[in-house]
Amino acid sequence: MVARGDLGVEMPAEQVPSIQKQIVRVCRKAGKPVIVATQMLESMITAPVPTRAEASDVATAVYDGADAVMLSAESASGRYPIEAVTMMDSIIRRTESDPLYHDAIQASHTPPRADAADAIGYAVRHVAGLLKVPATVAYTSSGYSALRMARERPEVPILGMTPRMATARRLALAWGVHAVLCHEVVDVLEMTELASRTVLDEHFGERGQSIVISAGLPFTVAGTTNLLRIAQVQ
C-alpha cells in the first residue's frame, strides 16, 4: 500500500509523487497488487464534491496502473460517504475509458521473467488479444495464476476461479480480476467445463465464443502455473 500520509511524514512532500510512481511500477513488475491511499478525496469529509486537484490525484493513480485506490476518513467518518465512493467510482470508470489510459498501460509493460508462470501470463495476454476473446480464466488455489495474468494487464477481464475463500478475497483486490468461488476440480476436462459455465453464469461471454484458460498442474500445488488452454464456451 502506498499510504501517502505516512510517506509524507518520512519524506519531503515534493518527493511523494515520484516515490508513489516508483512503488507502483516496482509492484507491477513483481506482480504484487498495489493500493494507493490516503487523502484521495480529503475535502469530501465535509463537502459533497471533491476539488479538481483531488479528482486528478485519483485519476493519476489509475493512469499509473495501481490495482486499487482507497478512501479513509471520507467514507469512515465523513459527512458524505456514499457520495465519496460514487465519485471515486466515477473517476475510475472515466479514466479507464480514456484511450490514453490504455496507451499508458501498454507502454509500461516490463519484460516477463524467464519462468513458466510469467511465460503463461504473457502468452495469455497476446492470445486473448489475437482471438478477441470476451474473457480469460485462471483456475487457482493460491491466486498465483491470476496474479501473473493480472501483471500483464490484458485488455479483457480475468475470471479468477478458486476453491478457497481466502484466495477469492485477495483476488478481489487485483487489477482486472473478477474473483469467483468454485468447487475443486480433479482434471483438466472438469476445469474446462467449469470455466465455461462460470463465464456464462457471470455474464462474461456467450455460447460459441472462445476463452483462454490458465492453471497449474497438479491443481493442489501452489505456484505451478504451467497450462494454457483455448476452449469454446458451451
SVG drawing of the C-alpha trace seen along z (x, -y; Angstrom):
<svg xmlns="http://www.w3.org/2000/svg" viewBox="-26 -22 41 58">
<polyline fill="none" stroke="black" stroke-width="0.4" points="0.0,0.0 1.2,-3.5 -0.1,-5.4 0.9,-8.9 0.1,-10.3 2.7,-8.1 5.0,-8.5 4.8,-12.3 5.8,-12.2 9.0,-10.3 9.8,-12.0 9.7,-15.6 6.3,-16.4 7.8,-17.2 9.2,-13.6 6.0,-11.8 4.6,-11.8 7.7,-10.3 8.1,-7.8 4.4,-6.8 5.1,-6.1 8.2,-4.1 6.4,-1.9 3.5,-1.3 6.0,-0.4 8.0,2.0 4.8,3.7 3.5,4.1 6.8,5.6 6.7,8.1 3.1,8.9 2.1,7.7 -1.3,5.9 -0.7,2.3 -3.1,-0.2 -2.8,-4.0 -4.4,-5.5 -4.7,-8.5 -6.2,-11.9 -7.6,-10.8 -10.8,-12.9 -10.0,-14.5 -12.3,-17.5 -15.3,-15.2 -15.1,-14.6 -17.0,-17.9 -18.0,-18.8 -20.3,-16.9 -17.9,-17.3 -14.1,-17.0 -11.6,-19.6 -10.4,-19.3 -6.9,-18.5 -8.3,-15.5 -10.1,-14.2 -6.8,-14.5 -5.0,-12.7 -7.3,-9.7 -7.0,-9.6 -3.2,-9.7 -3.1,-6.6 -5.3,-4.8 -3.1,-6.0 0.0,-4.8 -1.6,-1.2 -2.4,-0.8 -4.6,2.2 -6.8,0.2 -7.4,-3.2 -8.7,-3.6 -10.7,-6.1 -10.1,-6.6 -11.9,-9.2 -14.0,-10.2 -16.1,-7.0 -15.3,-6.1 -16.3,-9.2 -17.1,-11.9 -20.4,-13.6 -20.7,-12.3 -19.5,-8.6 -21.8,-7.4 -21.1,-10.5 -17.3,-9.9 -17.5,-6.3 -19.7,-7.2 -17.3,-10.0 -14.3,-7.8 -16.0,-5.1 -17.0,-7.7 -13.4,-9.0 -12.0,-5.4 -14.5,-4.5 -13.9,-7.7 -10.2,-7.3 -10.3,-3.6 -12.4,-4.6 -9.7,-7.1 -7.6,-5.8 -4.6,-7.5 -5.1,-5.1 -4.8,-2.1 -1.8,-3.6 -0.1,-4.2 -0.8,-0.7 0.6,0.9 3.7,-1.3 4.5,-0.5 4.8,3.3 8.0,4.8 9.6,8.0 8.4,11.2 10.7,13.4 12.1,16.5 9.9,18.9 6.7,20.9 4.3,18.7 5.3,15.4 5.5,17.1 1.9,18.3 0.7,14.9 2.5,13.2 1.0,15.7 -2.5,15.3 -2.5,11.6 -1.3,12.0 -3.6,14.9 -6.6,13.1 -5.8,10.0 -5.3,12.0 -8.5,14.1 -10.6,11.2 -12.0,13.4 -14.5,11.9 -12.6,13.0 -9.7,15.0 -10.0,17.6 -7.5,18.6 -8.2,21.6 -6.0,21.1 -5.8,22.3 -3.3,19.8 -4.1,16.9 -0.7,17.1 -2.0,17.9 -4.5,15.0 -1.8,12.5 0.6,13.5 -2.1,12.8 -3.0,9.5 0.6,8.4 0.3,8.4 -2.8,6.1 -4.8,8.0 -7.5,6.0 -10.2,8.3 -11.4,9.4 -9.8,12.1 -12.1,14.6 -10.2,15.9 -11.8,19.2 -10.7,20.6 -12.0,23.1 -10.6,21.1 -12.5,18.2 -9.3,16.5 -7.9,16.5 -11.1,15.1 -11.0,12.3 -7.4,11.5 -8.0,11.6 -10.9,9.2 -8.2,6.5 -6.1,7.4 -6.3,5.4 -8.9,6.7 -9.7,9.8 -13.3,10.9 -13.0,13.5 -15.4,16.5 -15.6,19.1 -15.9,22.6 -15.5,26.3 -12.3,28.1 -11.6,30.0 -9.7,33.2 -8.7,32.9 -8.4,30.5 -11.6,31.5 -13.6,30.8 -11.8,27.5 -12.6,26.5 -16.3,27.3 -16.3,25.3 -14.7,22.4 -17.2,22.4 -20.1,22.5 -18.6,19.7 -18.2,17.4 -21.9,17.9 -23.1,17.6 -21.1,14.4 -22.2,13.0 -18.7,12.6 -19.3,14.4 -21.8,16.3 -22.1,19.8 -19.8,20.4 -17.2,17.8 -13.6,18.8 -12.0,18.2 -8.3,18.5 -7.7,20.6 -4.6,20.8 -3.9,23.1 -1.2,25.0 -0.8,28.8 -1.1,30.5 -4.1,28.4 -3.4,28.8 0.2,27.4 0.5,23.6 2.7,21.7 2.8,24.2 1.2,22.2 2.1,24.2 -1.1,24.7 -2.7,22.5 -5.8,23.8 -8.2,22.3 -11.7,23.5 -15.1,22.8 -17.9,21.7 -20.6,24.5"/>
</svg>
